[in-house]
Amino acid sequence: MKQIRKRITYANVMSSIAVFLVLGGASAYAAKKIGSNEIKGNSITTGKLKKEAVTAAKIKANSVTTGKIANGAVTGAKVSLNSLGTVPSAENANKLGGLSASAYQQKSDILFATVAPANGSPTIVRGRGATTVSSLGTGYFGVQFNRSVDNCTWLATYGAPDASGIEGYYASVKAGNQPNEVRVVLWEKAGTQVNGLGFHLEVLCP
């Protein structure tokens, strides 16, 4: 102990104190003054970040790219549906065989009537758009629809409502006196008009 005391001088003590102050001061300075320029690139690892330290306010706008998002991370609940356009692979859903849906005949544009003569007092057994049927003479009928059929195509076949036709009988069509009327004539092979079993009338409109 006496040997140590003999070796301690004023100069030794002062130098030790100076070293302590320099080191302590540098640490304090470093704690307060270290900025981004003093940090080595790629030196801060994931493990050095405090949990939940990176918030939305700290992320630069438009800085998160597609490659930074994990597969399956963005779910339907997180997507604004109003921001989505037509999915490219579903573009043909609005078309059928390359044509727009309006190019196909709609059921509402197909009119028809199945008529039974009933001994000269014709009746509509079933139909779509057909409102009335009247007898205009033997084997001659007028069918009225709920719309104009002037620019439509008319097709008629001879036959009972619930049975097939009879060979040698046929039906022909002609325009009526009103835009919503189609007239049907029933014939037998000999060219004679007959009331017969009835007829089926189809009207196809554009």
C-alpha positions in Angstrom: 0.0 0.0 0.0 2.9 2.3 0.9 4.5 1.5 -2.4 1.3 2.5 -4.3 1.1 5.8 -2.4 4.7 6.6 -3.2 3.9 6.2 -6.9 0.7 8.4 -6.9 1.6 11.9 -7.9 -0.4 15.0 -8.6 0.2 14.5 -12.3 -1.1 10.9 -12.2 -4.3 12.0 -10.5 -4.9 14.9 -12.8 -4.3 12.8 -15.9 -6.7 10.1 -14.7 -9.4 12.7 -14.1 -8.9 14.2 -17.5 -9.2 10.8 -19.2 -12.5 10.1 -17.3 -13.9 13.5 -18.3 -13.0 13.1 -21.9 -14.6 9.6 -22.1 -17.6 10.5 -20.2 -18.2 13.7 -22.1 -17.8 11.9 -25.5 -20.4 9.4 -24.5 -22.8 12.1 -23.5 -22.1 14.0 -26.7 -22.6 10.9 -28.8 -25.9 10.1 -27.2 -27.3 13.6 -28.0 -25.6 14.4 -31.3 -25.4 11.2 -33.4 -27.5 11.7 -36.5 -28.3 9.8 -39.7 -25.0 10.9 -41.3 -23.0 9.3 -38.5 -24.8 5.9 -38.9 -23.1 3.4 -41.2 -25.3 2.3 -44.1 -27.1 -1.0 -43.6 -26.0 -1.1 -40.0 -29.4 -1.0 -38.3 -30.9 -4.5 -38.4 -34.5 -5.7 -37.8 -33.6 -6.8 -34.3 -32.4 -3.3 -33.4 -35.9 -1.7 -34.1 -38.3 -1.4 -31.2 -41.5 -3.2 -31.6 -44.2 -1.1 -33.3 -41.6 1.7 -33.7 -42.3 2.1 -37.4 -45.8 3.7 -37.8 -47.8 4.9 -40.8 -46.6 8.5 -40.1 -43.0 7.4 -40.5 -43.5 5.7 -43.9 -42.9 7.9 -46.9 -45.9 8.3 -49.2 -45.8 5.9 -52.3 -42.7 4.3 -50.9 -44.2 0.8 -50.4 -44.1 -1.0 -53.7 -45.7 -4.2 -54.9 -42.5 -6.2 -54.3 -42.6 -5.2 -50.7 -46.0 -6.7 -50.0 -46.2 -10.3 -49.0 -48.3 -12.7 -51.1 -51.8 -12.8 -49.8 -51.3 -9.8 -47.5 -53.9 -7.6 -49.1 -57.3 -9.3 -48.6 -60.7 -8.4 -50.0 -61.7 -6.6 -46.8 -58.8 -4.2 -47.3 -59.7 -3.3 -50.9 -61.9 -0.4 -51.9 -64.3 -2.0 -54.5 -65.0 1.4 -56.0 -61.4 1.7 -57.0 -61.4 -1.4 -59.1 -62.0 -1.4 -62.8 -63.1 -4.4 -65.0 -60.9 -7.4 -64.4 -59.2 -8.1 -67.8 -60.0 -11.8 -67.7 -63.7 -11.0 -67.1 -64.0 -8.5 -69.9 -65.7 -11.1 -72.1 -68.4 -11.6 -69.4 -70.2 -8.7 -71.0 -70.1 -10.5 -74.4 -71.3 -13.8 -75.8 -69.1 -15.3 -78.5 -67.6 -11.8 -79.1 -71.0 -10.2 -79.5 -72.7 -7.9 -77.0 -75.6 -9.3 -75.0 -78.0 -7.0 -76.9 -77.2 -8.9 -80.1 -79.0 -12.0 -78.7 -82.7 -12.5 -78.7 -84.3 -11.9 -75.3 -87.1 -14.1 -74.1 -89.3 -11.0 -73.7 -89.0 -10.4 -77.5 -90.4 -13.8 -78.3 -94.2 -13.7 -78.5 -96.3 -16.8 -79.2 -99.8 -18.2 -79.0 -101.2 -21.7 -79.0 -104.7 -21.6 -80.2 -107.5 -24.2 -80.2 -110.4 -23.5 -82.6 -113.1 -25.0 -80.3 -115.7 -25.4 -83.1 -115.3 -21.9 -84.5 -114.8 -20.1 -81.1 -111.0 -20.0 -80.9 -109.3 -19.7 -77.5 -105.7 -19.0 -76.5 -104.5 -22.1 -74.6 -101.1 -20.6 -73.7 -98.9 -17.8 -74.9 -96.7 -14.8 -74.2 -97.9 -11.4 -75.2 -100.9 -12.7 -77.0 -104.1 -11.0 -75.7 -107.0 -12.1 -77.9 -107.9 -14.3 -80.8 -110.9 -14.0 -83.1 -112.4 -16.1 -85.9 -112.6 -14.2 -89.2 -114.1 -17.1 -91.1 -113.6 -20.8 -91.6 -109.9 -21.6 -90.9 -109.1 -17.9 -90.7 -108.0 -16.3 -87.4 -106.7 -13.0 -86.1 -104.3 -13.0 -83.1 -103.7 -9.8 -81.3 -100.6 -9.1 -79.2 -99.8 -6.5 -76.5 -97.3 -4.6 -78.8 -96.7 -3.9 -82.5 -95.5 -6.9 -84.5 -95.1 -5.0 -87.8 -91.3 -5.5 -88.0 -91.2 -9.0 -86.6 -91.0 -12.5 -88.2 -94.1 -14.7 -88.0 -94.2 -18.5 -88.0 -97.2 -20.7 -87.8 -97.7 -24.5 -87.8 -100.9 -26.5 -87.9 -101.7 -28.8 -84.9 -103.6 -29.4 -81.8 -102.4 -27.6 -78.6 -101.2 -30.9 -77.0 -100.7 -33.1 -80.0 -98.8 -33.2 -83.3 -100.2 -32.0 -86.6 -101.8 -34.1 -89.3 -100.1 -34.8 -92.6 -101.7 -32.8 -95.4 -102.6 -29.8 -93.2 -100.6 -26.6 -92.9 -100.8 -23.0 -91.7 -99.9 -19.7 -93.4 -99.6 -16.2 -92.0 -100.3 -12.7 -93.2 -100.3 -9.2 -91.7 -103.4 -8.1 -89.8 -105.4 -4.8 -90.1 -103.7 -3.5 -86.9 -99.9 -3.2 -86.1 -100.4 -5.7 -83.2 -102.2 -8.4 -85.2 -101.1 -11.4 -87.1 -103.6 -13.5 -89.2 -103.3 -17.2 -89.5 -105.0 -19.4 -92.2 -105.4 -23.2 -91.8 -105.4 -25.3 -94.9 -105.9 -28.9 -95.8 -104.0 -30.5 -98.7 -106.8 -29.9 -101.1 -106.4 -26.1 -100.6 -109.5 -25.8 -98.5 -109.6 -23.6 -95.4 -110.5 -25.6 -92.3 -110.8 -24.8 -88.6 -109.1 -28.2 -87.9 -107.3 -28.9 -84.7 -105.7 -25.5 -84.1 -102.3 -23.9 -84.6 -99.1 -22.6 -83.0 -98.0 -19.1 -83.8 -94.5 -17.7 -83.0 -93.5 -14.0 -83.4 -89.8 -13.1 -83.3 -89.1 -9.4 -82.9 -85.7 -7.5 -83.2 
